[in-house]
Amino acid sequence: MHAAGMRYLVITAKHHDWFARYPSRVSDLNLAAVSRFPRDSMAELRNVCDNLASS
């Protein structure tokens, strides 16, 4: 992303129908609860972006 000249990223972390792309204690409508992907995808994306910003 950085090499392409991108300076920021916009992502929909919570959809209009209350489905979250991160583990949530509020509702079972989240990626970790309904899929075989138990990790926090938003935290992983943040870590990648932080690493790219510091390089």
Stockholm file with secondary structure:
# STOCKHOLM 1.0

chainA/1-55         MHAAGMRYLVITAKHHDWFARYPSRVSDLNLAAVSRFPRDSMAELRNVCDNLASS
#=GR chainA/1-55 SS CTTTTCCCCCCCSBCTTSCBSSCCSSCSCBHHHHSSCCSCHHHHHHHHHHHHHHC
#=GC SS_cons        CTTTTCCCCCCCSBCTTSCBSSCCSSCSCBHHHHSSCCSCHHHHHHHHHHHHHHC
//
